[in-house]
């Protein structure tokens, strides 16, 4: 199961697939709703180290394999708990009605929702304001 989750996590970091249906969307909403602040922190860190493995990111920063492995292990624990406990009903429906992609699409939905929330923070807004205030000749 851990290998499957690692595959799902990797696929999430590089894909921009659309979501399949209502049950995976419900699962995504459940995952976001039931993730605590510490869960969200763990998952945000995992997303950061995962994106840090791309060529573009490696040109800016190097993240050690130990940090990547630790973040992935922590994220797996959070996702397994959420899928197996807090969102088990939604995970079952996503699997039953949307097949093998139901859970993966639910996780993608949750990640997208969290990333949208992160992009609306004051820090990001300040950076965007700075970028858009650049004077052009």
C-alpha positions, 0 to 999 in steps of 0.5 A, a space after each residue: 500500500 505504501 508503494 501505491 501511495 508513493 506512486 499517487 503522491 508522485 503522480 499528483 506532483 506532476 499531473 494537472 489532470 481534471 477530476 473525474 466525478 462527484 465522489 472524488 470531489 466529495 472525498 477531496 472536500 472531506 480530506 480538506 475539512 478533516 485535515 488539522 493544521 498540523 496535517 496541512 503543514 505536513 502535506 504542504 511540506 510534502 508538496 514543497 519537497 516533491 516539487 523540489 525534485 523537478 529540474 526547475 526547482 533543483 536549479 534553485 534549491 537542493 533538498 536532501 533525500 533524507 528530508 524528502 523521505 521524512 516528508 513523504 513518510 509523514 504525509 503517508 501517515 496523514 493520508 492513510 489516517 484520513 482515508 482510513 478513519 475520517 474520510 473512509 465513507 467517502 473513500 469507499 464511495 469514490 472507489 466503488 463508483 469511480 474505480 481505481 482512480 477515485 481515491 487518486 482523484 480525491 487526493 488531487 482535488 484536496 491538494 488543488 483546494 489546499 494549493 489555492 488556499 496557500 496561493 491566497 495568503 498574505 505572503 503570496 499576495 505581497 510577492 505578486 504585488 511586488 512583481 506587478 509594481 515593477 516599472 517598465 521603460 
